[in-house]
Protein backbone atom coordinates (compact mmCIF):
# COMPACT_ATOMS: atom_id res chain seq x y z
CA UNK A 1 0.00 0.00 0.00
CA UNK A 2 2.76 2.38 0.97
CA UNK A 3 4.79 1.55 -2.14
CA UNK A 4 1.87 2.42 -4.45
CA UNK A 5 1.73 5.91 -2.96
CA UNK A 6 -2.05 6.07 -3.33
CA UNK A 7 -3.64 8.02 -0.49
CA UNK A 8 -7.13 8.48 -1.97
CA UNK A 9 -9.58 5.74 -2.95
CA UNK A 10 -9.33 5.15 -6.72
CA UNK A 11 -13.00 4.17 -6.92
CA UNK A 12 -14.60 7.25 -5.34
CA UNK A 13 -11.76 9.81 -5.01
CA UNK A 14 -13.56 11.10 -1.91
CA UNK A 15 -12.06 9.12 0.99
CA UNK A 16 -8.48 9.03 2.22
CA UNK A 17 -6.83 5.64 2.41
CA UNK A 18 -3.72 5.25 4.51
CA UNK A 19 -2.44 3.18 7.36
CA UNK A 20 -0.52 4.10 10.47
CA UNK A 21 0.66 1.92 13.32
CA UNK A 22 -2.64 2.35 15.13
CA UNK A 23 -5.11 3.36 12.42
CA UNK A 24 -6.18 1.67 9.22
CA UNK A 25 -8.44 3.55 6.80
CA UNK A 26 -7.61 1.47 3.76
CA UNK A 27 -8.60 -1.95 2.60
CA UNK A 28 -7.78 -4.04 -0.42
CA UNK A 29 -10.75 -4.79 -2.63
CA UNK A 30 -10.49 -8.10 -4.44
CA UNK A 31 -11.57 -6.89 -7.87
CA UNK A 32 -12.45 -10.49 -8.69
CA UNK A 33 -13.79 -11.90 -5.39
CA UNK A 34 -11.50 -14.39 -3.70
CA UNK A 35 -14.45 -16.75 -2.97
CA UNK A 36 -15.18 -17.08 -6.69
CA UNK A 37 -11.59 -16.70 -7.96
CA UNK A 38 -9.33 -18.14 -5.22
CA UNK A 39 -6.35 -18.35 -7.57
CA UNK A 40 -6.42 -14.52 -7.84
CA UNK A 41 -6.76 -13.93 -4.09
CA UNK A 42 -3.17 -12.64 -3.73
CA UNK A 43 -2.56 -11.44 -7.28
CA UNK A 44 -1.24 -7.87 -7.14
CA UNK A 45 -3.46 -6.70 -10.01
CA UNK A 46 -6.54 -8.07 -8.29
CA UNK A 47 -5.90 -6.14 -5.06
CA UNK A 48 -7.27 -2.61 -5.36
CA UNK A 49 -6.46 -0.23 -2.52
CA UNK A 50 -9.80 1.27 -1.57
CA UNK A 51 -11.71 2.95 1.21
CA UNK A 52 -13.84 0.87 3.53
CA UNK A 53 -17.03 2.35 2.06
CA UNK A 54 -16.30 1.38 -1.55
CA UNK A 55 -14.94 -2.03 -0.56
CA UNK A 56 -18.04 -2.73 1.53
CA UNK A 57 -20.50 -1.56 -1.15
CA UNK A 58 -18.74 -3.44 -3.95
CA UNK A 59 -18.37 -6.47 -1.69
CA UNK A 60 -18.05 -9.66 -3.73
CA UNK A 61 -20.02 -8.37 -6.72
CA UNK A 62 -18.59 -8.69 -10.20
CA UNK A 63 -19.44 -5.91 -12.60
CA UNK A 64 -18.41 -6.76 -16.14
CA UNK A 65 -18.48 -3.10 -17.19
CA UNK A 66 -16.32 -1.82 -14.31
CA UNK A 67 -12.74 -1.06 -15.29
CA UNK A 68 -10.02 -2.31 -13.01
CA UNK A 69 -8.06 0.74 -11.76
CA UNK A 70 -4.86 -1.00 -12.92
CA UNK A 71 -6.23 -1.36 -16.48
CA UNK A 72 -3.94 0.35 -18.97
CA UNK A 73 -7.01 1.70 -20.85
CA UNK A 74 -7.81 3.77 -17.79
CA UNK A 75 -6.43 7.30 -17.98
CA UNK A 76 -6.96 10.38 -15.84
CA UNK A 77 -9.62 11.66 -18.21
CA UNK A 78 -11.47 8.36 -18.78
CA UNK A 79 -14.10 9.63 -16.35
CA UNK A 80 -14.92 13.30 -16.05
CA UNK A 81 -16.71 15.21 -13.37
CA UNK A 82 -19.02 17.91 -14.59
CA UNK A 83 -20.99 20.66 -12.96
CA UNK A 84 -24.62 20.33 -13.93
CA UNK A 85 -26.61 23.55 -13.38
CA UNK A 86 -29.63 23.14 -11.09
CA UNK A 87 -30.41 26.85 -10.70
CA UNK A 88 -28.58 30.13 -11.19
CA UNK A 89 -25.00 29.76 -9.86
CA UNK A 90 -25.85 26.41 -8.22
CA UNK A 91 -24.54 23.13 -9.56
CA UNK A 92 -24.62 19.39 -8.96
CA UNK A 93 -21.53 17.25 -9.28
CA UNK A 94 -21.82 14.45 -11.85
CA UNK A 95 -19.44 11.69 -12.94
CA UNK A 96 -19.58 10.82 -16.63
CA UNK A 97 -17.58 8.70 -19.03
CA UNK A 98 -15.34 10.49 -21.51
CA UNK A 99 -16.77 8.43 -24.34
CA UNK A 100 -19.40 5.75 -24.85
CA UNK A 101 -16.86 2.92 -24.50
CA UNK A 102 -16.69 3.63 -20.77
CA UNK A 103 -20.35 4.51 -20.16
CA UNK A 104 -21.04 1.10 -18.56
CA UNK A 105 -18.22 1.57 -16.08
CA UNK A 106 -19.45 5.06 -15.18
CA UNK A 107 -22.94 3.66 -14.66
CA UNK A 108 -21.61 1.01 -12.27
CA UNK A 109 -19.68 3.64 -10.31
CA UNK A 110 -22.66 5.99 -10.12
CA UNK A 111 -25.40 3.46 -9.44
CA UNK A 112 -23.98 0.22 -8.05
CA UNK A 113 -21.24 1.82 -5.95
CA UNK A 114 -23.70 4.65 -5.17
CA UNK A 115 -21.24 7.41 -6.03
CA UNK A 116 -23.98 9.56 -7.54
CA UNK A 117 -25.63 9.87 -4.13
CA UNK A 118 -22.30 10.50 -2.43
CA UNK A 119 -21.30 13.21 -4.91
CA UNK A 120 -24.61 15.05 -4.37
CA UNK A 121 -23.23 16.00 -0.96
CA UNK A 122 -20.19 17.66 -2.56
CA UNK A 123 -22.00 20.26 -4.68
CA UNK A 124 -19.97 22.91 -2.85
CA UNK A 125 -17.05 22.08 -5.15
CA UNK A 126 -18.56 23.27 -8.45
CA UNK A 127 -20.38 26.10 -6.64
CA UNK A 128 -17.13 27.48 -5.15
CA UNK A 129 -15.19 27.03 -8.39
CA UNK A 130 -17.89 28.80 -10.38
CA UNK A 131 -17.73 31.77 -7.99
CA UNK A 132 -13.93 31.83 -8.25
CA UNK A 133 -14.12 31.71 -12.04
CA UNK A 134 -16.45 34.72 -12.02
CA UNK A 135 -14.66 36.74 -9.34
CA UNK A 136 -11.05 36.02 -10.28
CA UNK A 137 -10.67 38.04 -13.47
CA UNK A 138 -7.39 38.22 -15.40
CA UNK A 139 -5.99 41.25 -13.58
CA UNK A 140 -6.86 39.84 -10.16
CA UNK A 141 -5.28 36.47 -10.99
CA UNK A 142 -2.18 38.16 -12.35
CA UNK A 143 -1.79 40.24 -9.18
CA UNK A 144 -2.46 37.19 -7.00
CA UNK A 145 0.24 35.18 -8.79
CA UNK A 146 2.69 38.08 -8.43
CA UNK A 147 1.90 38.40 -4.71
CA UNK A 148 2.34 34.66 -4.18
CA UNK A 149 5.65 34.68 -6.05
CA UNK A 150 6.82 37.62 -3.93
CA UNK A 151 6.08 35.47 -0.88
CA UNK A 152 8.38 32.80 -2.31
CA UNK A 153 5.76 30.56 -3.88
CA UNK A 154 7.19 30.06 -7.36
CA UNK A 155 6.03 26.54 -8.21
CA UNK A 156 3.05 26.75 -10.60
CA UNK A 157 1.51 23.55 -9.16
CA UNK A 158 1.55 25.10 -5.68
CA UNK A 159 -0.06 28.29 -7.00
CA UNK A 160 -2.79 26.25 -8.70
CA UNK A 161 -3.38 24.27 -5.51
CA UNK A 162 -3.67 27.41 -3.43
CA UNK A 163 -6.14 29.08 -5.80
CA UNK A 164 -8.23 25.96 -6.44
CA UNK A 165 -8.11 24.73 -2.87
CA UNK A 166 -6.99 21.35 -4.22
CA UNK A 167 -4.59 19.75 -6.70
CA UNK A 168 -4.94 20.59 -10.38
CA UNK A 169 -2.30 18.41 -12.05
CA UNK A 170 -2.96 14.83 -13.17
CA UNK A 171 0.07 13.48 -11.34
CA UNK A 172 -1.36 14.66 -8.00
CA UNK A 173 -4.97 13.50 -8.31
CA UNK A 174 -4.59 10.60 -5.88
CA UNK A 175 -3.00 12.74 -3.16
CA UNK A 176 -6.06 14.62 -1.91
CA UNK A 177 -9.74 13.79 -1.86
CA UNK A 178 -11.96 15.11 -4.64
CA UNK A 179 -9.00 16.57 -6.53
CA UNK A 180 -10.26 15.04 -9.78
CA UNK A 181 -13.66 16.70 -9.31
CA UNK A 182 -11.96 20.00 -8.53
CA UNK A 183 -9.72 19.82 -11.59
CA UNK A 184 -12.51 18.85 -13.99
CA UNK A 185 -14.91 21.54 -12.76
CA UNK A 186 -12.14 24.16 -12.83
CA UNK A 187 -11.54 23.27 -16.48
CA UNK A 188 -15.27 23.36 -17.24
CA UNK A 189 -15.51 26.90 -15.83
CA UNK A 190 -12.31 27.99 -17.61
CA UNK A 191 -10.54 28.72 -14.32
CA UNK A 192 -7.69 26.21 -14.52
CA UNK A 193 -6.69 27.38 -17.98
CA UNK A 194 -6.25 30.94 -16.65
CA UNK A 195 -4.09 30.04 -13.65
GIPE-V744061 format. One record per helix or strand. SS is the DSSP state (hx for helix, st for strand). FROM is the first residue (numbers start at 0). TO is the last residue. If there is no record, write none. Layout:
<<SS | FROM | TO> <SS | FROM | TO>>
This chain:
<<st | 7 | 7> <st | 15 | 15> <st | 18 | 18> <st | 23 | 23> <st | 25 | 29> <hx | 37 | 39> <hx | 43 | 45> <st | 46 | 50> <hx | 51 | 57> <st | 78 | 86> <st | 89 | 96> <hx | 99 | 111> <hx | 114 | 119> <hx | 123 | 134> <hx | 137 | 149> <hx | 155 | 163> <hx | 169 | 171> <hx | 178 | 187> <hx | 190 | 193>>
